[in-house]
Amino acid sequence: MSRGLIVGIVVLVLLIGVAVWGIGINNQLVGLDQQVNAAWAQVQNQYQRRADLIPNLVETVKGFAAQERGVLESVTQARARATGVQLTPEALNDPRAMERFQAAQRELSGALSRLLVTVERYPELKSNQNFLDLQKQLEGTENRIAVERKRFNDAVAAYNTRLRLFPGSIVARVAGFAPKSFFEAAPDAATPPRVKF
């Protein structure tokens, strides 16, 4: 066998090895990207569950607290804005879109907090079984949202880490994979909401 043929075979084997390696990295990134999208779908699923519960909660409270129309209207309007801001998996790469989505959800959470404080003024409502059931479902949904946000952030962390690891970062850059934004708490999340009447 000639020396040129041996060098050619070695180069061909190396090229095939690099191609297989690159395909493997690309496939890992695609899988992690899909995990991020699936985790985000679960976050949205829980937000939708909350949005679906709110009309029932508002109607139940409305019967007892007709004079608190402003609070009820703010919850209804915040729900409409929150459900109007959709964040598709494709938009997860846009930090501004993520911030708009989070702002709408924060507004809804604040309106719900004001509604629940309003309810404290109506002892007969607090003992109403329909209201208690709805309140438990809403509390459970808030917990589910927190769990799904954590899972989403875990998926984003795994994806972004794999994206940055060398030498896979070269494949990621060539294939056009971009970092994803984490779901972040509101800057004032540690401060309890203030309710004024």
Backbone as JSON Lines, residues from 0, in Angstrom:
{"i":0,"aa":"M","n":[0.84,-1.16,0.0],"ca":[0.0,0.0,0.0],"c":[0.89,1.23,0.0]}
{"i":1,"aa":"S","n":[0.51,2.19,-0.79],"ca":[1.34,3.38,-0.9],"c":[1.1,4.31,0.29]}
{"i":2,"aa":"R","n":[2.09,5.11,0.52],"ca":[2.03,6.04,1.64],"c":[0.89,7.04,1.48]}
{"i":3,"aa":"G","n":[0.62,7.5,0.28],"ca":[-0.46,8.45,0.0],"c":[-1.82,7.84,0.31]}
{"i":4,"aa":"L","n":[-1.97,6.54,0.0],"ca":[-3.24,5.87,0.28],"c":[-3.47,5.74,1.77]}
{"i":5,"aa":"I","n":[-2.44,5.43,2.53],"ca":[-2.55,5.31,3.98],"c":[-2.92,6.66,4.59]}
{"i":6,"aa":"V","n":[-2.25,7.71,4.16],"ca":[-2.57,9.06,4.65],"c":[-4.01,9.42,4.3]}
{"i":7,"aa":"G","n":[-4.44,9.09,3.1],"ca":[-5.81,9.36,2.67],"c":[-6.83,8.62,3.54]}
{"i":8,"aa":"I","n":[-6.54,7.35,3.85],"ca":[-7.45,6.56,4.69],"c":[-7.51,7.16,6.1]}
{"i":9,"aa":"V","n":[-6.36,7.53,6.65],"ca":[-6.31,8.12,7.99],"c":[-7.11,9.43,8.02]}
{"i":10,"aa":"V","n":[-6.92,10.28,7.01],"ca":[-7.65,11.55,6.93],"c":[-9.15,11.28,6.81]}
{"i":11,"aa":"L","n":[-9.52,10.3,5.98],"ca":[-10.94,9.96,5.8],"c":[-11.55,9.46,7.12]}
{"i":12,"aa":"V","n":[-10.82,8.62,7.84],"ca":[-11.31,8.11,9.13],"c":[-11.47,9.27,10.13]}
{"i":13,"aa":"L","n":[-10.49,10.18,10.15],"ca":[-10.58,11.34,11.03],"c":[-11.79,12.22,10.68]}
{"i":14,"aa":"L","n":[-12.0,12.45,9.4],"ca":[-13.15,13.26,8.96],"c":[-14.47,12.6,9.34]}
{"i":15,"aa":"I","n":[-14.55,11.3,9.16],"ca":[-15.77,10.57,9.54],"c":[-15.96,10.66,11.05]}
{"i":16,"aa":"G","n":[-14.88,10.51,11.82],"ca":[-14.96,10.61,13.28],"c":[-15.45,11.98,13.73]}
{"i":17,"aa":"V","n":[-14.92,13.04,13.12],"ca":[-15.34,14.4,13.47],"c":[-16.8,14.61,13.09]}
{"i":18,"aa":"A","n":[-17.2,14.11,11.93],"ca":[-18.6,14.26,11.5],"c":[-19.55,13.53,12.45]}
{"i":19,"aa":"V","n":[-19.19,12.3,12.85],"ca":[-20.03,11.54,13.78],"c":[-20.1,12.27,15.13]}
{"i":20,"aa":"W","n":[-18.97,12.79,15.59],"ca":[-18.94,13.55,16.83],"c":[-19.85,14.77,16.73]}
{"i":21,"aa":"G","n":[-19.74,15.53,15.65],"ca":[-20.56,16.73,15.45],"c":[-22.05,16.4,15.39]}
{"i":22,"aa":"I","n":[-22.38,15.31,14.72],"ca":[-23.79,14.89,14.65],"c":[-24.3,14.51,16.03]}
{"i":23,"aa":"G","n":[-23.46,13.83,16.81],"ca":[-23.84,13.44,18.17],"c":[-24.1,14.66,19.05]}
{"i":24,"aa":"I","n":[-23.23,15.66,18.97],"ca":[-23.42,16.9,19.75],"c":[-24.69,17.6,19.3]}
{"i":25,"aa":"N","n":[-24.89,17.7,17.99],"ca":[-26.09,18.35,17.46],"c":[-27.35,17.63,17.96]}
{"i":26,"aa":"N","n":[-27.34,16.31,17.93],"ca":[-28.5,15.55,18.39],"c":[-28.77,15.76,19.88]}
{"i":27,"aa":"Q","n":[-27.7,15.86,20.68],"ca":[-27.88,16.15,22.1],"c":[-28.53,17.51,22.3]}
{"i":28,"aa":"L","n":[-28.06,18.5,21.54],"ca":[-28.61,19.85,21.67],"c":[-30.07,19.89,21.23]}
{"i":29,"aa":"V","n":[-30.41,19.17,20.19],"ca":[-31.81,19.11,19.75],"c":[-32.66,18.49,20.84]}
{"i":30,"aa":"G","n":[-32.18,17.42,21.46],"ca":[-32.92,16.77,22.54],"c":[-33.1,17.7,23.72]}
{"i":31,"aa":"L","n":[-32.05,18.41,24.11],"ca":[-32.15,19.34,25.23],"c":[-33.07,20.51,24.89]}
{"i":32,"aa":"D","n":[-33.02,20.97,23.66],"ca":[-33.92,22.05,23.22],"c":[-35.37,21.6,23.33]}
{"i":33,"aa":"Q","n":[-35.64,20.37,22.96],"ca":[-37.0,19.84,23.06],"c":[-37.43,19.69,24.52]}
{"i":34,"aa":"Q","n":[-36.49,19.36,25.4],"ca":[-36.83,19.28,26.83],"c":[-37.2,20.66,27.37]}
{"i":35,"aa":"V","n":[-36.49,21.69,26.93],"ca":[-36.82,23.06,27.34],"c":[-38.23,23.4,26.85]}
{"i":36,"aa":"N","n":[-38.52,23.09,25.59],"ca":[-39.85,23.39,25.03],"c":[-40.95,22.63,25.76]}
{"i":37,"aa":"A","n":[-40.68,21.37,26.1],"ca":[-41.67,20.58,26.83],"c":[-41.89,21.14,28.23]}
{"i":38,"aa":"A","n":[-40.82,21.54,28.88],"ca":[-40.94,22.13,30.22],"c":[-41.73,23.44,30.15]}
{"i":39,"aa":"W","n":[-41.48,24.23,29.12],"ca":[-42.22,25.48,28.97],"c":[-43.7,25.21,28.7]}
{"i":40,"aa":"A","n":[-43.99,24.18,27.94],"ca":[-45.39,23.83,27.69],"c":[-46.1,23.49,28.99]}
{"i":41,"aa":"Q","n":[-45.39,22.84,29.92],"ca":[-45.99,22.53,31.22],"c":[-46.22,23.78,32.05]}
{"i":42,"aa":"V","n":[-45.3,24.74,31.98],"ca":[-45.5,26.01,32.68],"c":[-46.76,26.68,32.14]}
{"i":43,"aa":"Q","n":[-46.89,26.74,30.82],"ca":[-48.07,27.36,30.21],"c":[-49.34,26.59,30.55]}
{"i":44,"aa":"N","n":[-49.24,25.29,30.63],"ca":[-50.38,24.46,31.0],"c":[-50.9,24.86,32.39]}
{"i":45,"aa":"Q","n":[-50.01,25.06,33.33],"ca":[-50.42,25.44,34.67],"c":[-50.97,26.87,34.72]}
{"i":46,"aa":"Y","n":[-50.38,27.76,33.92],"ca":[-50.94,29.11,33.84],"c":[-52.35,29.07,33.25]}
{"i":47,"aa":"Q","n":[-52.56,28.21,32.27],"ca":[-53.9,28.08,31.69],"c":[-54.87,27.53,32.71]}
{"i":48,"aa":"R","n":[-54.43,26.58,33.51],"ca":[-55.29,26.02,34.57],"c":[-55.71,27.13,35.52]}
{"i":49,"aa":"R","n":[-54.75,27.98,35.9],"ca":[-55.07,29.11,36.78],"c":[-56.06,30.05,36.1]}
{"i":50,"aa":"A","n":[-55.82,30.36,34.85],"ca":[-56.72,31.26,34.12],"c":[-58.13,30.68,34.02]}
{"i":51,"aa":"D","n":[-58.22,29.36,33.89],"ca":[-59.53,28.71,33.81],"c":[-60.26,28.73,35.15]}
{"i":52,"aa":"L","n":[-59.54,28.7,36.25],"ca":[-60.17,28.73,37.58],"c":[-60.67,30.12,37.96]}
{"i":53,"aa":"I","n":[-60.03,31.14,37.46],"ca":[-60.33,32.5,37.89],"c":[-61.79,32.91,37.64]}
{"i":54,"aa":"P","n":[-62.37,32.65,36.47],"ca":[-63.78,33.06,36.29],"c":[-64.71,32.44,37.33]}
{"i":55,"aa":"N","n":[-64.47,31.18,37.7],"ca":[-65.3,30.54,38.73],"c":[-65.1,31.22,40.08]}
{"i":56,"aa":"L","n":[-63.87,31.54,40.4],"ca":[-63.57,32.21,41.66],"c":[-64.24,33.59,41.69]}
{"i":57,"aa":"V","n":[-64.11,34.32,40.61],"ca":[-64.7,35.66,40.54],"c":[-66.22,35.59,40.68]}
{"i":58,"aa":"E","n":[-66.84,34.65,39.99],"ca":[-68.31,34.52,40.07],"c":[-68.75,34.15,41.49]}
{"i":59,"aa":"T","n":[-68.0,33.3,42.15],"ca":[-68.35,32.91,43.51],"c":[-68.24,34.11,44.45]}
{"i":60,"aa":"V","n":[-67.16,34.86,44.31],"ca":[-66.97,36.03,45.16],"c":[-67.99,37.11,44.82]}
{"i":61,"aa":"K","n":[-68.31,37.26,43.55],"ca":[-69.23,38.29,43.1],"c":[-70.57,38.2,43.81]}
{"i":62,"aa":"G","n":[-71.04,37.0,44.04],"ca":[-72.31,36.82,44.71],"c":[-72.3,37.34,46.14]}
{"i":63,"aa":"F","n":[-71.14,37.31,46.79],"ca":[-71.05,37.74,48.18],"c":[-70.55,39.17,48.31]}
{"i":64,"aa":"A","n":[-69.77,39.61,47.37],"ca":[-69.09,40.91,47.52],"c":[-69.36,41.81,46.33]}
{"i":65,"aa":"A","n":[-70.63,42.07,46.1],"ca":[-71.0,42.88,44.93],"c":[-70.37,44.26,44.97]}
{"i":66,"aa":"Q","n":[-70.18,44.83,46.16],"ca":[-69.64,46.17,46.23],"c":[-68.13,46.23,45.95]}
{"i":67,"aa":"E","n":[-67.48,45.1,45.83],"ca":[-66.04,45.08,45.54],"c":[-65.79,44.94,44.04]}
{"i":68,"aa":"R","n":[-66.61,45.59,43.28],"ca":[-66.56,45.49,41.82],"c":[-65.17,45.82,41.26]}
{"i":69,"aa":"G","n":[-64.52,46.84,41.79],"ca":[-63.2,47.24,41.27],"c":[-62.17,46.12,41.38]}
{"i":70,"aa":"V","n":[-62.16,45.44,42.51],"ca":[-61.21,44.33,42.7],"c":[-61.52,43.21,41.73]}
{"i":71,"aa":"L","n":[-62.8,42.89,41.6],"ca":[-63.21,41.81,40.69],"c":[-62.87,42.16,39.24]}
{"i":72,"aa":"E","n":[-63.1,43.42,38.87],"ca":[-62.77,43.83,37.5],"c":[-61.28,43.79,37.24]}
{"i":73,"aa":"S","n":[-60.48,44.17,38.24],"ca":[-59.02,44.14,38.04],"c":[-58.53,42.71,37.84]}
{"i":74,"aa":"V","n":[-59.12,41.75,38.56],"ca":[-58.74,40.34,38.38],"c":[-59.12,39.88,36.98]}
{"i":75,"aa":"T","n":[-60.32,40.23,36.56],"ca":[-60.78,39.82,35.22],"c":[-59.91,40.43,34.13]}
{"i":76,"aa":"Q","n":[-59.57,41.71,34.28],"ca":[-58.73,42.37,33.28],"c":[-57.31,41.81,33.28]}
{"i":77,"aa":"A","n":[-56.77,41.55,34.46],"ca":[-55.42,40.98,34.54],"c":[-55.39,39.59,33.93]}
{"i":78,"aa":"R","n":[-56.45,38.82,34.14],"ca":[-56.53,37.48,33.54],"c":[-56.53,37.6,32.02]}
{"i":79,"aa":"A","n":[-57.31,38.55,31.5],"ca":[-57.37,38.74,30.04],"c":[-56.0,39.11,29.49]}
{"i":80,"aa":"R","n":[-55.29,40.0,30.18],"ca":[-53.95,40.39,29.69],"c":[-52.98,39.21,29.8]}
{"i":81,"aa":"A","n":[-53.06,38.46,30.89],"ca":[-52.14,37.33,31.08],"c":[-52.36,36.25,30.03]}
{"i":82,"aa":"T","n":[-53.62,35.97,29.69],"ca":[-53.87,34.95,28.68],"c":[-53.62,35.48,27.27]}
{"i":83,"aa":"G","n":[-53.57,36.8,27.13],"ca":[-53.3,37.4,25.82],"c":[-51.83,37.41,25.44]}
{"i":84,"aa":"V","n":[-50.96,37.26,26.41],"ca":[-49.51,37.25,26.15],"c":[-49.07,35.8,26.09]}
{"i":85,"aa":"Q","n":[-48.83,35.3,24.9],"ca":[-48.39,33.92,24.72],"c":[-46.9,33.91,24.38]}
{"i":86,"aa":"L","n":[-46.21,32.95,24.91],"ca":[-44.78,32.81,24.66],"c":[-44.54,31.44,24.06]}
{"i":87,"aa":"T","n":[-44.35,31.41,22.76],"ca":[-44.14,30.15,22.07],"c":[-42.72,29.65,22.31]}
{"i":88,"aa":"P","n":[-42.47,28.35,22.08],"ca":[-41.1,27.85,22.25],"c":[-40.09,28.61,21.38]}
{"i":89,"aa":"E","n":[-40.52,29.08,20.22],"ca":[-39.6,29.83,19.36],"c":[-39.21,31.16,20.0]}
{"i":90,"aa":"A","n":[-40.11,31.74,20.78],"ca":[-39.85,33.04,21.4],"c":[-39.06,32.93,22.69]}
{"i":91,"aa":"L","n":[-38.76,31.72,23.14],"ca":[-38.01,31.55,24.37],"c":[-36.6,32.14,24.28]}
{"i":92,"aa":"N","n":[-36.11,32.35,23.07],"ca":[-34.79,32.94,22.89],"c":[-34.81,34.45,23.01]}
{"i":93,"aa":"D","n":[-36.01,35.05,23.13],"ca":[-36.16,36.51,23.19],"c":[-36.4,36.94,24.63]}
{"i":94,"aa":"P","n":[-35.39,37.52,25.29],"ca":[-35.56,37.93,26.7],"c":[-36.69,38.95,26.88]}
{"i":95,"aa":"R","n":[-36.91,39.82,25.9],"ca":[-37.99,40.82,26.03],"c":[-39.36,40.15,26.02]}
{"i":96,"aa":"A","n":[-39.52,39.15,25.18],"ca":[-40.8,38.42,25.15],"c":[-41.03,37.71,26.47]}
{"i":97,"aa":"M","n":[-39.97,37.13,27.03],"ca":[-40.08,36.45,28.33],"c":[-40.46,37.47,29.4]}
{"i":98,"aa":"E","n":[-39.87,38.65,29.38],"ca":[-40.19,39.68,30.37],"c":[-41.64,40.14,30.26]}
{"i":99,"aa":"R","n":[-42.15,40.31,29.03],"ca":[-43.55,40.71,28.85],"c":[-44.48,39.64,29.42]}
{"i":100,"aa":"F","n":[-44.15,38.38,29.17],"ca":[-44.96,37.28,29.69],"c":[-44.94,37.28,31.21]}
{"i":101,"aa":"Q","n":[-43.76,37.41,31.79],"ca":[-43.63,37.4,33.24],"c":[-44.36,38.59,33.86]}
{"i":102,"aa":"A","n":[-44.31,39.76,33.23],"ca":[-44.99,40.95,33.76],"c":[-46.5,40.72,33.79]}
{"i":103,"aa":"A","n":[-47.04,40.13,32.75],"ca":[-48.49,39.85,32.71],"c":[-48.87,38.86,33.81]}
{"i":104,"aa":"Q","n":[-48.04,37.86,34.04],"ca":[-48.33,36.88,35.09],"c":[-48.2,37.5,36.47]}
{"i":105,"aa":"R","n":[-47.23,38.4,36.66],"ca":[-47.09,39.09,37.95],"c":[-48.31,39.96,38.23]}
{"i":106,"aa":"E","n":[-48.8,40.64,37.2],"ca":[-49.98,41.47,37.37],"c":[-51.18,40.63,37.81]}
{"i":107,"aa":"L","n":[-51.34,39.47,37.21],"ca":[-52.44,38.58,37.59],"c":[-52.27,38.08,39.02]}
{"i":108,"aa":"S","n":[-51.07,37.72,39.39],"ca":[-50.82,37.26,40.77],"c":[-51.16,38.36,41.77]}
{"i":109,"aa":"G","n":[-50.8,39.6,41.47],"ca":[-51.11,40.71,42.35],"c":[-52.6,40.93,42.49]}
{"i":110,"aa":"A","n":[-53.32,40.85,41.37],"ca":[-54.77,41.02,41.4],"c":[-55.43,39.91,42.23]}
{"i":111,"aa":"L","n":[-54.93,38.69,42.08],"ca":[-55.47,37.58,42.88],"c":[-55.2,37.8,44.37]}
{"i":112,"aa":"S","n":[-54.04,38.32,44.71],"ca":[-53.72,38.6,46.11],"c":[-54.7,39.61,46.68]}
{"i":113,"aa":"R","n":[-54.98,40.67,45.92],"ca":[-55.94,41.68,46.39],"c":[-57.33,41.08,46.55]}
{"i":114,"aa":"L","n":[-57.69,40.18,45.64],"ca":[-59.0,39.54,45.75],"c":[-59.09,38.69,47.01]}
{"i":115,"aa":"L","n":[-58.06,37.94,47.3],"ca":[-58.09,37.07,48.48],"c":[-58.1,37.89,49.77]}
{"i":116,"aa":"V","n":[-57.45,39.05,49.77],"ca":[-57.5,39.91,50.94],"c":[-58.91,40.48,51.1]}
{"i":117,"aa":"T","n":[-59.54,40.81,49.99],"ca":[-60.92,41.31,50.02],"c":[-61.85,40.27,50.63]}
{"i":118,"aa":"V","n":[-61.61,39.03,50.3],"ca":[-62.45,37.94,50.79],"c":[-62.41,37.85,52.31]}
{"i":119,"aa":"E","n":[-61.28,38.24,52.91],"ca":[-61.16,38.18,54.37],"c":[-62.25,39.01,55.05]}
{"i":120,"aa":"R","n":[-62.81,39.98,54.35],"ca":[-63.82,40.86,54.93],"c":[-65.21,40.22,54.95]}
{"i":121,"aa":"Y","n":[-65.34,39.02,54.36],"ca":[-66.64,38.38,54.24],"c":[-66.61,37.0,54.88]}
{"i":122,"aa":"P","n":[-66.91,36.89,56.18],"ca":[-66.83,35.6,56.87],"c":[-67.73,34.54,56.23]}
{"i":123,"aa":"E","n":[-68.91,34.95,55.77],"ca":[-69.81,33.94,55.18],"c":[-69.24,33.39,53.87]}
{"i":124,"aa":"L","n":[-68.45,34.19,53.16],"ca":[-67.81,33.71,51.93],"c":[-66.68,32.74,52.27]}
{"i":125,"aa":"K","n":[-65.92,33.06,53.29],"ca":[-64.81,32.2,53.67],"c":[-65.28,30.81,54.08]}
{"i":126,"aa":"S","n":[-66.52,30.72,54.54],"ca":[-67.03,29.41,54.94],"c":[-67.82,28.72,53.83]}
{"i":127,"aa":"N","n":[-68.0,29.38,52.7],"ca":[-68.74,28.8,51.58],"c":[-67.91,27.69,50.94]}
{"i":128,"aa":"Q","n":[-68.49,26.5,50.81],"ca":[-67.74,25.34,50.31],"c":[-67.23,25.54,48.89]}
{"i":129,"aa":"N","n":[-68.03,26.16,48.02],"ca":[-67.57,26.4,46.64],"c":[-66.33,27.27,46.64]}
{"i":130,"aa":"F","n":[-66.37,28.33,47.45],"ca":[-65.22,29.21,47.51],"c":[-64.01,28.48,48.06]}
{"i":131,"aa":"L","n":[-64.21,27.72,49.12],"ca":[-63.08,27.0,49.72],"c":[-62.46,26.01,48.73]}
{"i":132,"aa":"D","n":[-63.31,25.33,47.97],"ca":[-62.81,24.39,46.96],"c":[-62.01,25.12,45.89]}
{"i":133,"aa":"L","n":[-62.55,26.24,45.42],"ca":[-61.84,27.02,44.4],"c":[-60.53,27.56,44.94]}
{"i":134,"aa":"Q","n":[-60.55,28.03,46.18],"ca":[-59.33,28.57,46.77],"c":[-58.26,27.48,46.89]}
{"i":135,"aa":"K","n":[-58.66,26.28,47.28],"ca":[-57.7,25.17,47.36],"c":[-57.14,24.83,45.99]}
{"i":136,"aa":"Q","n":[-58.01,24.83,44.99],"ca":[-57.54,24.53,43.64],"c":[-56.57,25.61,43.15]}
{"i":137,"aa":"L","n":[-56.88,26.85,43.47],"ca":[-56.0,27.95,43.06],"c":[-54.66,27.86,43.78]}
{"i":138,"aa":"E","n":[-54.67,27.55,45.08],"ca":[-53.42,27.38,45.82],"c":[-52.61,26.22,45.24]}
{"i":139,"aa":"G","n":[-53.29,25.12,44.94],"ca":[-52.61,23.98,44.33],"c":[-52.01,24.33,42.99]}
{"i":140,"aa":"T","n":[-52.74,25.12,42.21],"ca":[-52.25,25.54,40.9],"c":[-51.02,26.42,41.04]}
{"i":141,"aa":"E","n":[-51.03,27.33,42.02],"ca":[-49.86,28.18,42.25],"c":[-48.64,27.32,42.59]}
{"i":142,"aa":"N","n":[-48.85,26.29,43.39],"ca":[-47.74,25.37,43.72],"c":[-47.26,24.64,42.47]}
{"i":143,"aa":"R","n":[-48.21,24.2,41.64],"ca":[-47.82,23.51,40.39],"c":[-47.04,24.45,39.47]}
{"i":144,"aa":"I","n":[-47.47,25.7,39.42],"ca":[-46.74,26.68,38.59],"c":[-45.31,26.8,39.09]}
{"i":145,"aa":"A","n":[-45.12,26.89,40.39],"ca":[-43.77,27.0,40.95],"c":[-42.93,25.77,40.6]}
{"i":146,"aa":"V","n":[-43.52,24.59,40.69],"ca":[-42.8,23.36,40.36],"c":[-42.42,23.34,38.88]}
{"i":147,"aa":"E","n":[-43.37,23.7,38.03],"ca":[-43.08,23.68,36.59],"c":[-42.07,24.75,36.19]}
{"i":148,"aa":"R","n":[-42.09,25.91,36.86],"ca":[-41.06,26.93,36.6],"c":[-39.68,26.37,36.95]}
{"i":149,"aa":"K","n":[-39.6,25.65,38.07],"ca":[-38.32,25.07,38.46],"c":[-37.86,24.04,37.44]}
{"i":150,"aa":"R","n":[-38.77,23.2,37.0],"ca":[-38.41,22.2,35.98],"c":[-37.96,22.88,34.69]}
{"i":151,"aa":"F","n":[-38.65,23.95,34.32],"ca":[-38.26,24.7,33.13],"c":[-36.85,25.25,33.31]}
{"i":152,"aa":"N","n":[-36.58,25.88,34.45],"ca":[-35.25,26.44,34.68],"c":[-34.18,25.35,34.72]}
{"i":153,"aa":"D","n":[-34.51,24.17,35.24],"ca":[-33.56,23.05,35.21],"c":[-33.26,22.64,33.78]}
{"i":154,"aa":"A","n":[-34.3,22.58,32.94],"ca":[-34.1,22.21,31.53],"c":[-33.28,23.26,30.81]}
{"i":155,"aa":"V","n":[-33.54,24.54,31.09],"ca":[-32.76,25.63,30.48],"c":[-31.3,25.55,30.93]}
{"i":156,"aa":"A","n":[-31.08,25.26,32.21],"ca":[-29.71,25.16,32.71],"c":[-28.95,24.03,32.02]}
{"i":157,"aa":"A","n":[-29.59,22.88,31.85],"ca":[-28.94,21.75,31.17],"c":[-28.63,22.1,29.72]}
{"i":158,"aa":"Y","n":[-29.58,22.72,29.06],"ca":[-29.4,23.11,27.65],"c":[-28.28,24.14,27.53]}
{"i":159,"aa":"N","n":[-28.36,25.22,28.33],"ca":[-27.35,26.27,28.24],"c":[-25.96,25.77,28.61]}
{"i":160,"aa":"T","n":[-25.88,24.85,29.58],"ca":[-24.58,24.28,29.95],"c":[-23.99,23.5,28.78]}
{"i":161,"aa":"R","n":[-24.8,22.65,28.17],"ca":[-24.31,21.85,27.04],"c":[-23.91,22.75,25.88]}
{"i":162,"aa":"L","n":[-24.62,23.84,25.74],"ca":[-24.35,24.8,24.67],"c":[-22.97,25.44,24.84]}
{"i":163,"aa":"R","n":[-22.56,25.64,26.08],"ca":[-21.32,26.35,26.36],"c":[-20.11,25.45,26.52]}
{"i":164,"aa":"L","n":[-20.32,24.15,26.7],"ca":[-19.18,23.25,26.9],"c":[-18.34,23.15,25.64]}
{"i":165,"aa":"F","n":[-17.04,23.28,25.82],"ca":[-16.11,23.15,24.71],"c":[-15.75,21.69,24.55]}
{"i":166,"aa":"P","n":[-15.62,21.18,23.39],"ca":[-15.68,21.78,22.07],"c":[-17.07,21.74,21.43]}
{"i":167,"aa":"G","n":[-18.06,21.26,22.19],"ca":[-19.41,21.22,21.65],"c":[-19.96,22.6,21.32]}
{"i":168,"aa":"S","n":[-19.43,23.62,21.98],"ca":[-19.89,24.98,21.72],"c":[-19.64,25.38,20.26]}
{"i":169,"aa":"I","n":[-18.63,24.78,19.66],"ca":[-18.34,25.06,18.25],"c":[-19.48,24.53,17.38]}
{"i":170,"aa":"V","n":[-19.9,23.3,17.65],"ca":[-21.0,22.7,16.9],"c":[-22.27,23.53,17.13]}
{"i":171,"aa":"A","n":[-22.5,23.94,18.37],"ca":[-23.7,24.72,18.69],"c":[-23.72,26.03,17.91]}
{"i":172,"aa":"R","n":[-22.59,26.69,17.84],"ca":[-22.5,27.97,17.11],"c":[-22.75,27.75,15.63]}
{"i":173,"aa":"V","n":[-22.13,26.72,15.07],"ca":[-22.29,26.43,13.64],"c":[-23.73,26.05,13.32]}
{"i":174,"aa":"A","n":[-24.35,25.27,14.2],"ca":[-25.73,24.81,13.97],"c":[-26.77,25.87,14.32]}
{"i":175,"aa":"G","n":[-26.36,26.98,14.93],"ca":[-27.28,28.07,15.2],"c":[-28.08,27.95,16.49]}
{"i":176,"aa":"F","n":[-27.61,27.16,17.45],"ca":[-28.3,27.05,18.73],"c":[-27.98,28.29,19.57]}
{"i":177,"aa":"A","n":[-29.0,28.88,20.17],"ca":[-28.82,30.08,20.99],"c":[-29.22,29.78,22.43]}
{"i":178,"aa":"P","n":[-28.61,30.5,23.39],"ca":[-28.99,30.29,24.8],"c":[-30.46,30.66,25.04]}
{"i":179,"aa":"K","n":[-31.06,30.02,26.03],"ca":[-32.45,30.29,26.42],"c":[-32.45,31.13,27.68]}
{"i":180,"aa":"S","n":[-33.51,31.88,27.87],"ca":[-33.67,32.71,29.07],"c":[-34.32,31.9,30.18]}
{"i":181,"aa":"F","n":[-33.87,32.14,31.4],"ca":[-34.47,31.51,32.56],"c":[-35.75,32.26,32.93]}
{"i":182,"aa":"F","n":[-36.63,31.57,33.63],"ca":[-37.79,32.23,34.21],"c":[-37.31,32.82,35.52]}
{"i":183,"aa":"E","n":[-37.37,34.13,35.66],"ca":[-36.84,34.79,36.84],"c":[-37.96,35.39,37.67]}
{"i":184,"aa":"A","n":[-37.73,35.44,38.96],"ca":[-38.7,36.06,39.86],"c":[-38.72,37.56,39.63]}
{"i":185,"aa":"A","n":[-39.83,38.16,39.92],"ca":[-39.95,39.61,39.8],"c":[-38.97,40.27,40.77]}
{"i":186,"aa":"P","n":[-38.45,41.44,40.43],"ca":[-37.5,42.11,41.33],"c":[-38.06,42.33,42.73]}
{"i":187,"aa":"D","n":[-39.37,42.52,42.83],"ca":[-39.98,42.78,44.14],"c":[-40.68,41.54,44.71]}
{"i":188,"aa":"A","n":[-40.27,40.36,44.27],"ca":[-40.94,39.12,44.68],"c":[-40.84,38.86,46.17]}
{"i":189,"aa":"A","n":[-39.81,39.33,46.82],"ca":[-39.64,39.09,48.24],"c":[-40.54,39.99,49.09]}
{"i":190,"aa":"T","n":[-41.08,41.04,48.48],"ca":[-41.95,41.97,49.2],"c":[-43.4,41.52,49.07]}
{"i":191,"aa":"P","n":[-44.1,41.34,50.18],"ca":[-45.49,40.93,50.07],"c":[-46.32,42.03,49.43]}
{"i":192,"aa":"P","n":[-47.35,41.67,48.65],"ca":[-48.14,42.69,47.99],"c":[-48.9,43.54,49.0]}
{"i":193,"aa":"R","n":[-49.0,44.85,48.71],"ca":[-49.75,45.76,49.57],"c":[-51.15,45.89,49.02]}
{"i":194,"aa":"V","n":[-52.1,45.82,49.89],"ca":[-53.48,45.95,49.49],"c":[-54.07,47.15,50.2]}
{"i":195,"aa":"K","n":[-54.62,48.08,49.42],"ca":[-55.25,49.28,49.98],"c":[-56.69,49.34,49.54]}
{"i":196,"aa":"F","n":[-57.55,49.72,50.45],"ca":[-58.97,49.89,50.12],"c":[-59.36,51.33,50.36]}
